[in-house]
Amino acid sequence: MEGILQEVVDIVRADPHGGPALGLYALVSTLKMDRSGHLYMLRKLRELSPEHRRLAYGLMELMARGDNRGEQWEAAVAAMDEAIRKG
């Protein structure tokens, strides 16, 4: 796991119940559901700092390229799920 996904995992692990972690985790959870149409309230982006919005946009780019599946994506989602459960 590298790049954007690793940065997001690190944020979720560092403070699993913090606003940025929960916002990014919600976006990741939405982006992994292709059939849902990726329903995410874009106004939630306002609650993120510019740095966290950069990560959110990076996650959306991964989805646009079709990289929201596969080994790296699944490993990142599993790491975030674990951090949220344990946090």
C-alpha positions in Angstrom: 0.0 0.0 0.0 1.4 3.4 -0.9 0.5 7.0 -1.7 -2.9 8.3 -1.1 -4.3 5.1 0.4 -1.4 4.9 2.9 -1.9 8.5 3.9 -5.6 7.9 4.6 -4.9 4.7 6.5 -2.4 6.6 8.7 -4.9 9.3 9.4 -7.6 6.8 10.4 -5.2 4.8 12.5 -3.9 8.0 14.3 -7.4 9.2 15.4 -10.1 6.8 14.3 -12.9 8.9 15.8 -11.6 12.3 14.6 -13.5 14.3 12.1 -11.0 13.9 9.2 -10.6 10.2 9.8 -14.4 9.6 9.8 -14.9 11.9 6.7 -12.3 10.1 4.7 -13.4 6.7 5.9 -17.0 7.5 4.8 -15.7 8.5 1.4 -13.6 5.2 1.1 -16.7 3.2 2.2 -18.7 4.9 -0.5 -16.2 4.5 -3.2 -15.9 0.8 -2.7 -19.6 0.3 -3.6 -19.7 0.7 -7.4 -23.4 -0.2 -7.7 -24.4 2.5 -5.2 -23.4 5.3 -7.6 -20.9 6.4 -5.0 -23.3 8.5 -3.0 -21.3 10.9 -0.8 -22.5 14.2 0.4 -20.0 16.6 -1.2 -20.7 19.3 1.3 -18.8 17.1 3.8 -15.7 18.2 1.9 -16.2 21.6 3.5 -15.5 20.0 6.9 -12.0 18.8 5.8 -8.9 20.9 5.8 -7.2 21.6 2.5 -4.7 18.8 3.1 -7.5 16.3 3.9 -9.5 17.5 0.8 -6.4 16.8 -1.3 -6.6 13.2 0.0 -10.3 13.0 -0.7 -9.8 14.2 -4.3 -7.0 11.6 -4.6 -9.4 8.9 -3.5 -11.9 10.1 -6.1 -9.2 10.0 -8.8 -8.4 6.4 -7.8 -12.1 5.5 -8.3 -12.2 7.3 -11.6 -9.3 5.2 -12.8 -10.9 2.0 -11.5 -8.4 1.6 -8.8 -11.0 1.3 -6.1 -10.7 -2.4 -6.1 -7.9 -4.9 -6.0 -5.3 -6.0 -3.5 -4.1 -2.5 -2.4 -7.5 -1.0 -2.1 -8.8 -4.0 -0.1 -5.8 -4.0 2.2 -6.3 -0.3 2.9 -10.1 -0.7 3.6 -9.3 -3.7 5.9 -6.8 -1.6 7.8 -9.2 1.3 8.2 -12.1 -1.0 9.2 -9.9 -2.5 11.9 -8.7 0.9 13.2 -12.3 2.2 13.4 -13.5 -1.0 15.2 -10.6 -0.9 17.7 -10.5 2.9 18.1 
